[in-house]
């Protein structure tokens, strides 16, 4: 009998149904309300409060990766001159725009407006500029200065808040709708409640054994991205939290016989998600924390909604200094009692991968645990060397056994 090495959540079935319904309904909803393609770091609460349907090309890119449908679409973009070194979310999505007949769901419904922020990377801005040129759709870019110090400075918040005011006015003009304050406050309250629940769920992984593993965290983050600011998102995370607490009470871990607790850095390796992390879970290694899903754990101060949005969307993890990110990673490793760390040197996301050598040294020196850098890609299977990765993982696991 083969020993089970991973326990899936019961609520995962609900998530699958919910996301299928979300994408099935989007084409109908797109005929009834304005559609915005939105980057993951943009203040979506404004759009939700306006009754605009937000769709996320990055989330769609992750779906392409998980379904192993990305490469043919990436090649469509490359055939039009886009570099193979670009973000595979960007080139995969662009490929779906150029050749929708090759894309799952025939791509996303055509947008009425585009909204992007450079708080995650500069590629997003160029990606959305290319979409704007190709589709002839208006684009708003929110500029969030890079945070060099330990905290977001007040003058930066003032600068970004002025842009959010301009964004609200722009969105009202583009849609012909007025942002009603009551609806805006309600949307922010729902967004904050979902963020709080998501943070609480992630923090439950401090327990031994951890009730969640990396594949859970990466798949369960979908609602906080695509449904933030909605009742549906809040209700789902209440259900997920209840199951996580039930696991803790019963001493059920995501990985049976948990032996090692690990930290993950960077975006997930979407193709064969469970298969990849099975390399670790079959050895009793569980990823109890990560920097990727942590990025959706910041709420919005509602005493001044515009200032709260400005502060929250400027202080995202990837927009922080290398020093701040290293400190957060060390603190995370210590708080979750990690025995080691795996840093995904993601060919597609150079801003996220920047500084990983220093992060590795910081975790090893300050948290006192081994750490490895693993070269791969979040979607593009052409640069995933399965044999080499398996060898590296086995060597790292042997290091954990000997430490």
N, C-alpha and C positions, 0 to 999 in steps of 0.2 A: 504494500500500500504506500502510495506517495504521500508524504507528510504535507499538510496544508501550510503554506508559508505566508498567507495574507488573508485577512478578513475584510470583505466588502461591507459597506454600510447598507442597512435596509433602506434608508432614505435615498440611496443612490438611484433607485428605480423611479422615485418621485422626481428627482432632478432630471433624469433622462426624459420623462414624459413632459416635464415643464419646458425644457429647452426645445424639444421637438415641436411643442405647441407654439412656443415663442417664434420659431422660424417659420412654422406653417402659417401663422396668423399675420406675419409681418407684411406679406404681399397684399393681403386684404386690407390691413390697416393703412398701408401706404396709399391706398386710393381715397382714404377718408380723412387723413391728416397729413400735415407737412412731415417730410422725412429729412433727418440730418445724419450724415455720416460723421462720427465723432471719434476723436482719439481718446485713448484711455485716461489721459491726464487732463481732460477738458472739464469745465464746470457744468456737468450734464444736468444738475438740478434746475438750472435756469430753463433748459429746454423742456424738461418733464413738466415743470410748472406752467409752461406756455402751451402744453398739449401737443408738443412736437414729438414725433417718434424717433428716438435715437437708436442708431445701429452702429455697431463697432467693427470696422474692417480688421482690427487687430484680433478680436475674438474670432472672427471668421477665418483669419489666417491660422489661428490655433486649431480650429476645426479641420482645416485643410491638412495641417500637419498630423493631427490625430487619425484622420482617415487615410493617410498616405496618398492624398490627392494633390499635394503641393507641387511636386516636381514638374509635371506637365504644364502647369500654369506658370510656374517660375520660368520655364523655358519659353513660354509665350512672351513674357516680358523681356527676357534676354534677347529673343529674336528681334525685338524692337529697339535694341541698343542699351537696355538696362544691364548694369554690371552684375556678374555673379557674386560679387563681394557685398552687395547691398543686403539689407534686412529681408529675410525670406517671408516675413509677414507682408511687407510692402510689395515685393515682386510677385508673391502668390496672389495677393488681392488684385494687383494691377493686371495680372494675367487673366483673372476672372472677369475683369471689365473688358479686356480686349477680346477674350474668347469665352463668353458666357455659356456657350453650348458645351464646353468641356468642364464647367465648374459645377460642384454640388449645389443643388437648388437653383442652378443657373445664375449664381451670384446673388448679391443683395439688390433689393429694389433701388431704382435710380433715386438719388437724393435731390432735395430741393435746395439744400444748403450744406456746407462743409464747415466743421469746427475742429480746430487743432490747437494744441499747445506744445511749446518746445521744452516743457519741463521733463520730458523723458528722453528726447533726442532731437537732433537737427534733421535726421532723416524723415521724421514724421512731417515736418514742414514742407520739405521738397516733395514728398509723396503726395500730400494734399494739394500742393501747387500743381503737380502733374495731373491730378484728378480734376482740378478746377479748370485747367486748360483743355483737357480732353473732353470733359462733359459740358463745359460752359456753365458751371454752377458757381455762385458766389462763395467766397471763403473768408472766414474770420480766423486769424491766428492770435492766440493769447501768448504774449511774451512774458515768461517768468525768469528773471535773472538767476543765474547760478548762485547757490548759497555757499559762500566760501567759509563762513564762520560756523560756530556751533549752533546758531539759531538764525531765524529769518529776521532781518533788521526792519525796523519800523518804516524807514523810507522805501524799502522794497515793497512792503505791504501796501503802502499808499500808492505806489506806482501801479501795482497789479490791480488794486481795487478800482482805480480810475479806468483801467482797461475793461474790467468786468462791467462797470457802468456802461461803457461804450458797447460792450458785447450785448447787454440787455437791450439797449436802444437799437442796435443793428438787427438783432433777432426779431424784435417787435416790428421793425420796418419790413424785413424780408417775409415775415409770415402774415402781416396784417393783424396781429393779435397783441393784446395788452397783457403785461405781466401783472396779475392780481396779487397783491401783497399777502392776502389770506392763503391763497393756493401756494404761493412761494414758501411761506413759513411752514405750511403743512408738509410740503415736499422735503424741505430741509429736515424737519423733524423725523420723517420716515427714513431719510438717508442716514441721519445720525443714529437712529435706533438700529438699523441694519448694520452699520459700521460697528456699533458697540457690541452687538451680538457676534459679529464676525471676529472681533478682537477677543471676546470672552471664549469663543469656541477654540480659537488658536491657542489661547493661554492654557486651556485644559490639557494640552500636551505636556505640561510640566509633570503630570502624574506618571507614575510607573505602574504597569506598562502604559505607554502612550495610547490613547484611544484612536489616534489618527496617524496616518503616515503620509508621505509626500504625494502619492497619487490621489489620496483623499483631498488634501489641501488644494492641489492644483485643479481638480475637477469641481470641487465644492465652491471655488471662488467665482464661478460663472455668474451667479445671481448678483453678487456685489459689484460686478462690472456692468452687466447689461440691464439689470433691473433696479439699480440704485434709485432711491426716491419713490419706490412703489410699495404698496401694502403686500403685494405678492412676495417681494423679497424678504420683508420682515417676517411674514408668516412661515416662509420656508426655513429661515434660520432659527426660528423658535423650535421648529420640529427637529432640525439637525442638532441643536444644542441639547434638547431632551434626550436624543439617542446617545449623544456623546456622554452625558451625565449618567445615563443608564449603564453604559460600558464601564465607566469609572467605578460606579457602585458595585458592579459585579466582577470587577477586576479583569475585564476583557480588554486585551490589547489588539491594536490593528495588526501587529506582527506577533504571532504566537511565540512564546519563549523568547521575548525580547532580551537581547544580550548587549547590544550596542545602540547608543542614541547619537544621531548624527544631525548636523546642520547642513542645509543645502543653500548655495548661492546661485542666483541668476534664474532665468526663465526655464521652465520645464523642457525636457526632451520629449516632444509630443508624439512622434511616431513610435508606436509600440510602447506607450507610456508604462503600462503595468509590466510588460516584458522587461524593460530596462531596469526598473526599480526592483524587480524580482531577483536580479543579481545580488542585491543587498538583503532583501527580506528573507530569502531562503537561508541566509547565514545568521538570521536573528537581528539584522541591523534595520533600525527604524529611523526615518528622517522625522524628527520631532519638531523642527522649526526650519524656517527658510526666510530669505530676504524678499522673495518675490510676492508671496501672498501678504506679507507684512505691509506692502505698499498701499493696500486698501484698508488700512486700520486707523486712518486719521479722520476724525470727525470735523464738523464745521461749527464754529461758535455762532450761536444764533442771536446774541444780543445785538450784533451788527452783522446781518447776513452777508453783505457784500465784502466787508473786511474779513469775515470768517472764511468765505470762499477763497479770498486772496491768500490768506495765510495757509489754508489747508492745501491748496493746489500748487503753492510754491514750495512747501516743505515735503514734497514726495521724496522717497528714498533716493532715487537715481539722480535727483537734482541737488543733492547734498554733496559736500566736499568729501574727498577721499578719506580725510582724517575722521570726519563725522561718521561715515559709513563703516570704517574700520572699528571705531568705538562701539557702534551699534551692533556689529557682528560679534565682537568679543562679549558684550553684555548679554546678547542672545544666547551664545554658547554657554555662558556661565549660568544664566537663569534657567535654561532648560536642561542643564547638566549633560551637555553633549560630550560624547567620548571621541568625537572626530568631526571633520568638516570636509565636504566635497564642493569644490568651486567649479562650476560649469563655465569654461572658457568658450563662450557662445560666439561662433564665427559671425552669426547674423547680427548680434547686438554688441557692437564695440563699446558704446558708452557704458553699458552694464558691466562689461568685462574689464574695463579700464581699472587698473590698480589692484587686480587680483593677486599679483605676486606679493604686494605689500599686505593685502588682507590675509593671505595665507600665513605670512610671517607673524603678523599680529596675533592671529588666533593661536598659532603654535606657541608663541612666547608668553602671551598674557592669559590665555585660557588653559595652556599646558596640555593641548591635545594634538594629535597628528592631523594634518590637512593635506589634501591632494587637489591638483588642478586637472580637470578632465576636458579634453578638447572635443567638441561636438557641435551640433546645430539644433535649433529648436524645431525646425521643420524640414530642412533639406537633407534627405537621406543619402544624397550623393557624397556627402562629406562625413558620413557616420561610419567609422571603421569598426565594425562589430567585434572582430577578433582582437584588435588592439585594445579596445575599451574593456572587453572581458578580462584580458590579461592585467590591465591596470587596476581594475576593480578587485580582482583576486589578490593582487599584491598588497593593495591597501587593506583589505580585510585581514590578511595575514599579519600586517603591521598592528592592526587593532588587537588581534589575538595575543600578540606578543607584548603589547604595552601594558 
